[in-house]
């Protein structure tokens, strides 16, 4: 007897990897707040109860999705420069990886335990800081500070990415780089207009610094911020040497 032709797509093979990948895809589409166990179960074609065989709760699942978001971050090598250049490159790559997945960076700011991919980045971050001569106690707290910088920068980049996609939907599809530039420049222009409209007698410093407050592109500002962070970490070591 001939087999009947298949009329439905094959059911997704259920595994932890498939569940986490589906979760991250939902974050990309909807954002973290909208991701529920029910939505994830629908994405992998099972019931919500089946997910609890693999994860204890939604928080644990979101932590795994957050870890997956940085799975492809490449660690810098000696070819990328000295310890400081490699540190800055590592931070930039982590920011870019998280920003590519909507607001997944918020998960890392909610007290979740790090997964293996996050630990790999943290290990290299700490190693580079120690290589640079930064004290162990400072290294330990610097990991937290730099982690917060990575998360906040990723969220900002993701915000601009969402704004860019929204603009493309509303006004046609201009080239990506040009659209991003227009979006950020438009906001900077509105902010500059606000600052310049403020009464000088009440906001004298904002008025005086208005051109600088909105100056510089995102990449230049990002490079300056991480440079200031590292300079601050190096300052005690320099003072000890003098």
N, C-alpha and C positions, 0 to 999 in steps of 0.2 A: 504494500500500500504506500503510495507516494506521500511524502510529508507535506503538510499544509504550508503554504507560503507564510512567512512571518508578516503580521500586519502591524506590529508595534515595535518600537525600538527596544533593543535589549536593555534590561535593567542594569543600572550602574553597579559594578562589583563593589560591595561595601567593604571598606577598610578605613583605618584611621587616616591614612594619607588622603584618600578620596574625600573624607569628611572635612578635613582641614582645608584642602584645596577648594572645596565648595564654599566653605565659610569665608575664605579670603576673597573669592570671586563675588560673593554677596556684599562684602564690605566695599569692594570696588564699585559695585553698582548702586548700593543703597546707603552706605555709611554704617558705622558700628552700631548706632542706636537701633537701627531697623533690623539688625540680624538677630533672629530668635532661633531657638532649637527647632521650632516647627518649620520655619523657612529653610533651615539647613536640611532637615529631614526630607522635605519636599524636593530639594535640589538633588539629593542622592537617592530619591525614590524609595524611601522607607518611612516608618513611623517614628515619631519623636522618642519613644521609649527605647528604640534600638540604638540610639546615639549614646545612651548611658552605659552601654556595654564597653564603649571606647573611652569616654570622658566622664568625670564625675558631675560636671555642671557646665553651664554656659561660660563662666569665667575661665575655666581651664581650657575650653575650646578656643576662646578668643586669644588666650595667651599663646596657644599653638599657632594660630593664624598670624599673630604678630611676629612670632619667631620665623615662620615660613617667609614672611615678607622680606627678610634680610638674608635668606638662604644663599642668594647668588652674589652677595657682596664679596668682591675679590680683595684679599689683603694685599696692600702694597708690598713691593719687593725693594731690594737694594737699588735696583735700576731706577726707582722713582725718586731718589734723592736721599738726603740725610733723615734722621729720625723725625725732625719737625715737619719736613715736607711730606713724609709718609703719614704722619699723624693727621695733618690737615687733609690729605687725600682720603684717608680712611673715614674721617668724619664726613666729608663731602659725599662719599659713596653711600654711607649709611643714610644720610639725609635723603639722597636721591631715591634709594630703594624704598624707604618708608613713604615718601611723598607720592610714589607711583601707585599706592594702594589707599587712596582716599584718606580717611582720618584714622587709619589703623594705629598711628603713632600714639593716639590717646590711650591705648591699652597699656603701653609701657609706662604710663604716668599714674597707674592705678594700683600699684603695689603688687603686680603679678611677678611670680618667680621667672627668671630668665631661662630660656630654652638653649639648646646646644648651639644654635646659630648666633644668638645674642652673646653667649658665653665666649664663642670664638672671637667675636669682635672685641669684647671687653678684655679678653686676655691679651690681644695684640695692642690694644689701647694702653693698658697698664704697662706692658713691656716697653713700648715706645717712650712713655713718660719716664720710666726708670732709666732707660738708655740716655735720655736727655739730662739726667742728673737731678731730677726732681725727687724730693724726699718721699719716703714710703707713705708717711701719714698724709702728705699732700696728694700723692697719687690716688690714695683710697678715696678721698673726698672729691678729687678732680674727676674721677670716673662718674660720680653722681652728677656733678655740675655739667660735664660735657654731654652726658646722657640727656639731661634736661634741654641742653642747647640743641641736640640732634632732634629730639621730639618736637620742640616748638618750631624749629626751622622747617621740619618736614610738614607740619600742619600748615604753616604759612604757604609753602610751595604747593601743597595740595589744594589750598583755598584758591590760589591763583589759577591752578589747572582747571578747577571746576568753573571758575568765572570765565576762563577762556573757552571751555566747551559750551557754556551757556551762550556766550557771544556768537560762537560759530553757528549754533542752532538758530539764533534770532536774526543774524545778519549775513548768512552765507559762510562759506568756508575759506577765509583768507589763509595765507601761509601761516603755519603754526608759530614760528618765531616772531613774525610781525604782529600776530594777534596777541601774543603774550606781552610784547613790548607795549602795544596800545593799551591793553588792560591795565598794566601797572602804571604806565605814564598817565592814564586818565585819572586813576586814583590819586597819584602824586599831585596832579594839577588841581584836583578838587581840594586836597589837603592844603596845598600852598595857598589857594584862594581863601580858605578858611583862616589860616594863620595871618595872612596879610589884612584880613578884614577886622581882626581883633583890635579893640581900642588899646593904643600904645601905653596909655597911662595905667592900665590894669594888667597888661601882659607885655611889659617892655622887653623881657628877655626872649619870649617866643617871637615877637616881631623882629628883634634884632637878628635872630638866628634862623628866621623863616627860610631863606634860600638854602641853607645847609641842612635843615631838618628834612627836606624832601629831595635832597641831592643824592646822586650816586645810584647806580643800578643795583639790582638784587645780588648779583655775583660779587660786586665790589664790596658791598656792605657785609656779605657773609664772610668773605675773606678777612675783612677787618675785624669782625667779631671774634673769630677763632684765633686770630693773631693776638688780640688783646687778652684773651683767656690764657693762652700759653705764656705770654709775657708776664702776666700776673703770677703764674705758677713758678716761673723762673726767677722772679724778683728776690725771694728769700735766699736762694742759692747764690745769687750774685752778691747780695749784701754780706753773706758769710765769707765770700772769697776776698772781699776788699779789706 
